[in-house]
Amino acid sequence: YVGDYKDGERNGQGTYIYRDGEKYVGEWQDGEYNGQGTLTYPDGSKYAGQFNNGKKNGQGTLTYPDGEQWEGEWKDGKKLNGQVAIIYINGSIYVGEWKDGERDGHGTYIYQDGKKYVGEWKDGERDGHGTYIYQDGKKYVGEWKGGERNGQGTLTYADGEQWKGEWQENERLNGQGTIRYADGEQWIGEWKDGKNLNGQGTINYADGTTYVGEWKDGERNGQGIIKY
């Protein structure tokens, strides 16, 4: 130990190097880590932050040997639920709420390849309402469950084309949906396999023409009205 003493105890600023290589540099009170300090473990992990009574207490950052970094609130040496910032070994970043060792609540995850998710999480998965931005410029805004698009949502492509409707396990579901193309053309109605109108549907063409009627496999089929 190299540092300040008071009344026979380590008090003030000091450095303590243990036989196994562990090292603490920082503030002391009554022989315990107390205040701001840095604790380096034998495996290369490093904690920099606040201490109380010899344990990590308060705001601090733990950096692992592989470069992963966890920043948040600590109590009695353990990570607390609440707001955190994590830099993962692969370069991904998460800033948001944390619960029981998982992303849980509202948070932002920036992936190493440029994708980005902003929204709700549960048990480490995208779950609830959120926005996912893809590398190619696509954007999905809607409901998630178990990390996949599930429920009502809108997928907008980089060219402005937009599909709005029901999703299950990342796929468009049969049923009511809307496609809006980049030129302004809009298809509204019942869909089959997420691709073709089947049943009752409406098309608003870019030139102002509207067709309302029956469809089969994406083609007008049956009764219908065209308005010019």
N, C-alpha and C positions, 0 to 999 in steps of 0.2 A: 504494500500500500504506500502510495506517495500522495500526500495531501494534508489538509487541515485537520487538527485535533482540537477538541474542547472538552474539558473535564474527563479526560481519559478515553473519549469516544471519537470516532470519525465524525466530524462536523464541519460543514462547509464544502469546498471544492476538493475533489480527490479522484485518484485512479487506483483501482484494485485489480490485480492480475492473479487469477487462480491457477493452481497447478495444472488443471486440465486444459488451460488455454482460454477459458472464459475471462472476459474483461469488461469492467464497468468504468466509465468515465463520466463524472457528473457531480451532482449535489448530494450531500449526505446530511442526515440528522440523527443524532443518538445512535450512531453505528449502522444505520439502515439507509438504503437508497431512498432519497426523498427530494423531490423537485424534478428539475430537468436533467436528463442523462441519456447516455448511449450504452446499451448492453450488447456485447458481441459474444455469440455462443461458439462453442468448439467446432460446430459443423459449418460455421460461416454465416449463419443467420444473424441479423442485426436489428435490434429494436432501438428506435430513437424517439423519445417522448417523455411523458410525465410518469413519475413514480411516487408511491406513497407506502410507507412501512415496508420497504424492500420489494414491493411488487408493482407491476405495471398498472397504473391507475390514472385515468384521464385520457387525453388525446395523444395518440402515438402512431408511428409507422413501423411495421415489421417487414423487413426485406429478406427474402429467402435466398439461399445460395444460387439458385437458378435464375435469379433476377425478378421473380414475382414479388409484388409489393402490395401490402394491405394496410390501408390507413383508416383509422376509425377510433372509436371510444373503447376503453378498457376498464375493467374493474377486477381487483384482486388477481391480476395476471391473466384474465380471460377476456376474449373479445365480446363486446356487448352488442345487442341488437340496436339498430339505428342507422344513421347515415354513414356510408363508407365510400372510399375510393380505392379501387383495386386495379393494378397494372399486372396483367398476366404474362407468363413467360413468352407466349406467342405474339405479344404486342397488343392484344385486345385490352380494352379499358372498360371498366364498369364503375359508374357513379350513381349511387342511389341507396335505397333502403335494404337492410340486411336483417335476417332473422334466423336464429338457430343454425348458423353456418351456411345459409343459402341466400341467394337473391330473392327477396320477398317484399312486395310493396311496389312503389313506383321507382323506376330507375332507367338509366340510359346505358346501353351497351354498344360500344364502337368496336366492330370486328377488325382484325388485322388486314383484311382484304378490302376494307372501305365500307362494308355494309353497316347499317346503323338501325338500332331499335330503341324507341322511346315509348315507354308505357308501363303496364302492370306486369308483375312477376309473382309466381307462387312456387315455392319449393324449388327454386333455381330454374324454372321454365317460364317462357312467355305465356302469360295467362291473364285474361281480362281484356281490356281495351288497349290497343297500342298501334303505333306507326312503325312500319319497317321500310327502310329505304335500301334498294338494291344497288349494286355497282353500276348497272346499265341504265340507271335513272328511274326504273320502275318504283312505284310507291304503293304500299298496301296500308289502308287505314281501316281498322275494324276490330273484330273480336278474335281472341286467341284462346286455345286450350291445349295444355300439354306441349307447348312449344310450336304448335301448328295453327294455320288459319282455320278457325272453327267458329261458325256463326255468321252474322251479317258483316259484310265488309266491301270495300271498294278498292279495286286494283287499277291504278293509273299508269299507263305506259309512257315512255319518254316522248313519244310523238303526240301525246295528248289523248290517245284512245283510252277509254275507261269502261270497266266492267263492274257493275254493282249488283250484289245479290248474296245468296247463301253459300257458305263454304263448309266443307267437312274434310278434315285431314289434308289440308292444302289444296283440295280440288273443288271446282265449282259443282254445286249440286243442281239436280233437276228442280224446276219450280220457277217462281217469279224472279225476273232479273232484268237489268238494263245495260245495254252497251251503247256508249257514245263514241263515235269515231272522230278522228282528228279534223275531218272536213265539216263536222257538225251533224252528220247523219246519226239518228238515234233509233235504236231498236228496243222496244219494251214489250215484255210478255212472258209466256211460259217457255222454259228452256228444257232441252233434253241433252244429257251428258255435258252440260255446260257449254255447248257449241251451237246448236241449232234451235230455232224457234219451232215449237210444236204446240198446236192448240191455238188459243186466242192471242193475238199480238198486234202491235202497232209499230209502224216505221214512219218516222219523220225524216224525209229525205233532205239533202242539203239545198235543193232548189225550191223547197217549200211544199212539195207534194207530200201528202200523208196517205198511208194505207192502213185501214183498220179492218181486221178480219181473221180468217183462219189460216193456219200454217201447218206444213208437214215437212220435217227434215230440212228446215231452213228455206222452204219455197212456199209461195202463196198457194193455198190449196183449199178450196171450199168457198164459203160465202165471205164476201169482203166488199169494202167501199174504198174507192180512191178519191181523194179530195185534192184538186189542183189549186 
